[in-house]
């Protein structure tokens, strides 16, 4: 049986932690930043984990 291919878009957007959780970046941090407050932009910089509901789906896209 052939290997599972991982989704190219998901490879660029998600990564796994050592414990198997899925890390993601926040949206709305790429452009039109002038109207957003400094605090808002700063908190969008930090990474977050994917919610428990979506973890299984994202791992399937990553072929894990």
Secondary structure, 3 states (H helix, E strand, C coil): CCCCCCCHHHHHHCEECCCCCEEECCCCCCCCCCCCCHHHHHHHHCCEECCHHHHHHHHHHCCC
